[in-house]
Amino acid sequence: VYTCSSIGPFNNRLKEPWLQVAGVEGRHVMFLLTDSHIVDEAMLGDVNSILNTGEITGLFTPEEQTFLLDQIRPWLSSQPNLGEGRRSAWEAFIGRARHHLHVLFATSPVGEAFRFRCRQFPSLINCTTIDWFSPWPAQALLDVATRYLEQLNLEQQAAAGVATSARTTQEDAAAAAAAAAATGGGVGRPMVQRVAELCV
């Protein structure tokens, strides 16, 4: 799993999984990118290119391309129906890297940024599988807390109270996060008060 933090090293971080793992070694690798990693929308332009064509124009210099192709000569020679010339070899490398590189973009659908990014970078929608994670049902939260608390040998009434508080805290935190994301603000005082009450 590879992550990134800024546009400067972003292209270098893309090269690393492509160079060593996905393209040369032929191993599967996941590139994880979250909302907090996006410091420049150009980063999503690069991700859009990877998802759409499998490569970013100008990512590799001609010298780097030559070095990569030299490293995978044995693999290239074993490929049936591979055309002649450097371009065919490079396309085979890109195909191999694309097959082995998996991009995971974790983002919140709340707010205008998500809609803008979907319009600006259509491959985020057209060339991906989207997993929507819905909020947990209240009963599921309660069941998980109850099962965990069974290991602590608490009195039944105390365990039920703690489990209910854990469920309520999770629901309050999710609601506060959604409200903060919608307004662009912080978590806010009600959530801080709720946590303070639980700690007393």
C-alpha positions, -999 to +999 in steps of 0.1 A: +000+000+000+014+034-010+001+068+001+011+103-008+010+138+007+017+166-017+019+174-054+057+176-055+064+140-044+031+128-057+045+120-092+075+104-075+052+083-053+033+072-084+066+061-100+076+040-071+047+015-073+048+016-111+085+011-113+093-016-088+061-034-080+034-032-106+054-028-138+087-044-133+080-071-107+045-078-119+030-079-084-003-064-073-001-031-054-027-007-041-022+031-043-043+047-015-054+083-019-078+101+005-094+135+007-068+147+031-040+139+006-055+162-020-035+194-017-038+203-054-066+192-077-039+184-103-032+153-083-067+140-093-059+149-129-030+124-127-053+098-111-079+104-138-052+097-164-041+065-148-077+053-145-085+062-181-054+053-201-031+036-176-004+062-178+004+098-171+019+116-201+055+127-193+057+108-160+088+089-172+117+104-190+130+086-221+160+074-200+136+060-174+116+043-200+147+027-215+158+015-180+123+000-173+122-018-206+157-032-200+145-046-166+116-064-181+132-078-213+128-114-202+091-108-196+087-090-229+104-119-248+078-143-233+048-123-245+030-137-276+018-113-302+040-085-291+047-061-319+082-048-329+097-016-316+099+004-285+063+017-286+049-019-285+072-027-256+062+004-237+025-003-243+031-039-230+048-024-199+019+000-193-006-028-197+013-049-171+015-020-147-021-011-152-032-047-145-012-048-113-018-012-099-050-007-080-061+028-071-082+033-040-096+068-036-114+073-003-136+104-003-167+117+014-197+123-009-208+152+013-202+187+000-195+205-032-159+192-036-172+157-044-196+169-071-169+192-086-144+164-088-168+140-104-175+166-132-139+176-136-124+141-135-150+117-150-128+086-148-133+088-110-168+076-119-165+059-153-134+038-147-139+027-111-161+005-089-178+026-063-184+012-028-209+034-008-206+028+029-239+036+047-242+044+084-245+014+106-279+006+120-283+014+157-289-022+166-257-033+149-237-007+168-253-019+201-245-056+192-209-049+185-204-029+218-223-056+238-202-084+223-170-065+231-181-057+267-188-094+274-151-100+276-148-074+305-169-093+330-190-062+339-224-064+356-252-068+331-268-035+339-235-016+337-225-033+305-259-024+289-254+012+299-219+014+285-230-003+253-258+021+248-234+050+255-210+036+229-237+034+203-250+069+211-214+083+209-208+067+175-241+081+162-234+115+176-198+115+161-212+105+127-238+132+128-213+158+140-188+148+112-215+151+086-226+185+099-190+197+100-183+184+064-215+202+052-206+235+068-168+233+065-165+237+103-152+217+131-169+191+152-185+217+174-194+220+211-223+195+213-200+166+205-173+178+229-199+180+256-211+145+249-176+131+251-170+150+283-202+136+298-191+100+290-157+106+306-172+117+340 
